[in-house]
Amino acid sequence: MKIIVQKAFLIFTLFCTGIITSCMENNHSSEKTTTKKSTTAKDQKGKYAVVNGLKVYYEIHGQGQPLVLLHGGGSSISSTFGVILPDLAEKHKVIAIDLQAHGHTADRTSPLSFEQDAKDVVELLKQLKISQANFFGFSNGGNTALQIAMTHPTLIRKLILGSVFYHPSGIHPEIFQSFKSVTSADMPPQLKEAYLREAPDTSKLSSLTPKLMSRLLTFKGFDEKAISLISAPTLIFSGNNDVATMEHTLKPSRLLPQAQLIVLPGGHGTYIGEVTAAKADSDLPSISVKLINEFLQ
């Protein structure tokens, strides 16, 4: 099925969490979002820690082995993982983090980078006295998780990558080109509402888009040899109409020595119920949680 590119959603197709809608098949374009209650910061009391000079917001849910959740670009804990977080917390100690300039976490004057996000996550876990954890990174958060796996391999027990793109060449060309012209006006309303509800300074909304686009347009990609040295067991999720091409999605599953690949129907985040990609009454998020729990056992 030919991929539909809609500018209003392109801005968050890749750097954002659920731009699945921009990559959905024609016959799914009119579906409603899921009605399943999601966990948001309004429902749960989060905490703050000063990390590398930045006041970083995080939430801890449940008990068990630590599972770190890293959201997509332009998103937050609630908009990326809100649907599946309660179910994950039934079996794991979920540590969900709002990264720089996202959700409840403020911004720095410096550009966004996967390297800095990785440093922030590593430092926060150090403060929480967590020496090893499972990681689930979605979209941009997947790149941050990859960065951590390459630079701090002993911190990773098992790795889950959702809709990851380790090199810009793996993004559908028409989507990548759109990054040069999108503005904050193109942000999906669900993500804009989440930002205005959660951000410590909502006036920063207009500056978020150019910073996100700059990170994507200047991203040189990760070295394939470095990826191949990641020894942690890895589970890779993708939608069959995702931001990255299927050819690109297959590559890390072959590069990583202990990788498994799961391709589910839908686009960028459908399988976890990401707020802009969720389908009404879909069983996909529940299926994904079961697959995650089985993998992490």
N, C-alpha and C positions, 0 to 999 in steps of 0.2 A: 504494500500500500504506500503510495507516495506520501512523503512527509510534508505536512503543512507548516509553513513558517508564518507566524503572525507577529508583527512587530511589537504589539503591545505586550506580548509574552516573551519575546526574544531576549529582552534585557535580563530576564531571570531564568532563561533556559538553562544556562550552564552554570553561571556563577551563582545563581540563585538556587533555591531548592526546588521547586516543583514545576519548572516550566514544562512539565510534561504536556500541558495543554497546548503548547506551541508545537509539540511533536506528535500529537495524537492523530489517530486515524479519523477520517471524515465522519464515520458513523458513530464516533464517541463524542463529538464536539458539543452535543447538547446535554450531556449527562450532568446531574447535580452532584454537588460535593457530599461527602459522607456525613451522616448525622450522628455518628458515634462521638461521644463526649471525649474531648481531648484534655490532657493535663496542661495547664498553663501556669505561669508564675502567679497569676491571680488566685489560683487554687492552692498552690503550694508555696510555702515560705522558703525563698532561696537565701543564699549567703553571699558575702563579698570577701575577696581577698586581694591585697595589693600585690600584684604580680608584675615584676619588671617595670615598676612605676605606674602601672595601670590598675584601676579598680575593676576587677573581673568578677562577674556574677556567675554563680554555679548553683546547682541543686543536687541533693543526694536523696535517692529514693530506694527503699528496699534493703535487703540484706543478702549476703553471699559474696561471691567472687566479684571484684570490681569490674564494671563495664562502663567505659568512657564513651559518651556520645558527642560527636562533633558535627554540627549542623552545616547546611549548605550556605552559599554566599547570598547576602541580602536577606537572610532568614534569621531564625533563632531556635532555641530549644523547643518552644511550643509549636511553631509553624512547621518545623521539619519532623519532630519526633512526638508531637502531642498525642497522636492516635495510638502509637505502639508503646510509649513509655510506661504506662501503667501495667501492661502485660509483661514487659521486660523486667519490671521491678518486682514481680512475683517470684522470680528465681535468681535475680542478680542485685548486687549493690550498684545501682545506676548512678554514675556521676556525669551529669549533663552540664555543658559549659557554653555560655554565650561568649563568643570570641570577639576580638577587637572590633568596635564600631557596630556591633550587632546586639539585638535584644536589649538587655539591661546594662550591658557593658559599654562604657564610654569609648571614645576614639582617642588616638594619639595624633600629633601633627605629622607624624611620619606616614609613608605609604603603607598600604596593606601588603602583606607577603605571607606565603605559606611557611617560610622559615621563621618569621616572628611569631606566627600563630603556634607553631610547634614549640618554640621556646617558652611561650606563655603556658601552654598545656603541661609541659614537662615541669616547669617551676611550680605550678599549682599542685600537681600531684606530689611533688617533693614536700610542699608545705602540709599536705594532707597525709604525709608519711605512707604513701602508696608506692611500693618499689616495683610492682608488676601488675598489669591489668589487661583485660581484653579491650579492644578498641573497635568502635563502629563509626566510620567517617562517611558522610554522604556528600557527593558532589565535591565542592571546594573542601569540605571537611574530610573527604577521602584523600585529597592531595596532602592535607595537613597530616593525616594519619600515616600516609606513605613517607612523608618527610621524617616523622618521628621514628618509624620503623627503620629508616636508613641511618639515622644519626644516633638513636638510642635503642638499639635492638633488644637489649635485656629488659627494657620496660614493657615490651609487647609479649603477652602470652599468646593470644590469638588475634587475628586481624580480620575485620569485616569491612569491605569497600563497596559502597553503593554508588552506582552511576559515575564511576571515577573516570577521569581523563588525565593520563599522566603526561601527555604531550598535546600541544594545541593542534597539531595536524590530525588528531583523532576526532576533532569536533566537526560536525557537518559544516562544510564551507559556507553555506548561506547563513548559518547561525553565527559563525565566527565573524563574518563580514558585518553583521548587524551590530556587533559590539562597538563599532566605530561611530555609530550615530545615535544610539539610544540615550534617553534622558530619564530623569526621575518620573516624568509623566507616563512612561511606559511600564512602570512597576505595577504588577498585578494588585488589585485592590486588597486582596487578603493579606499580602505582605506589607502593604502600606499601612493598613489598619493595625497590624501587629507591631510595626515599628512605632507608630504614633502612640500606641498603648504602653509600650515597654521602654522605649529609649529614655535615657536620663536627660537628653537634650534634643527635643524633636526638631529643632531648627537645623540640625545636622543632616536631615533627610536629603536635601538637595546636593550635599557633598558626597553622600554615600555612593551614588551611582557612578560618578567619574572615578572614584577610588577603586571601585570594584572592576570597572572596565579597564582601567589602567593596569591592574594586576593581571587580568586575563590577556591583554594585548601585549604585555611585556614578558609574560611567562615563557621561558625557553624550554620547558619540559624537563623531566627527570631522565637521568642516564639509565639506559636499559640494563647495563651491566650492574649498576648499583641496585636496581630493583631485583635482579636475579640473585643477589646475595642475601635477600631477606629470607630468613629461615622459618619464620613463624607460620604456622598453618593459617591459610587465608581463604575466606569465603567472599566471592565476588557476586554482587547482585547487579542486574541490569534489566531495564524494560526493553521490549522488542522494538519500541519506537523511542529510543532514548536520545540524549544530546550527542553522545559519542557514537560513532559508527560501530556496527557490529564487528567489523574487522579489527577496529582498535580495541574493543572490549575483549576480544579473544586473546590479544597479545599478552596482557599481564597474567592471564590464566595459564599461559604457556611459559612465561618468563619466571614466575614465582615457583619455586620447587615444590611447594606444598599447597597448591591452589585448587579450589573447586569453583565452578562457575554455574550460576543459576540465572536463567533468562525467563522472566515472567511477562505476561501480557501488559501492555500499557506503555507509559512514557516515563519521564523524569520524576520519579517519586511515587508513582501509583502504588507500587508494591508495599510501601510503608504508610500510605495515607497522608503524604505530605499535603499541606493545606491547599495548594493551588492545583494539585494533581489527583486528589481523592475522588473516588467514584462512589456513588450512592450504594449502600448495602453491599459493598465489596468484601469478599472473604480474603482478598490478597494480603492485607496487613496481618491478619491472624495466621495465615499460612507462613508468611515471612518470619513471624515470631517463633513459630514451631521449628522452622528450619534453623533459625539462629540458636535457639535453645539446644537443639540436637548437636549442632556444630560446636557449641561451647562446652558441652558436657565433658 
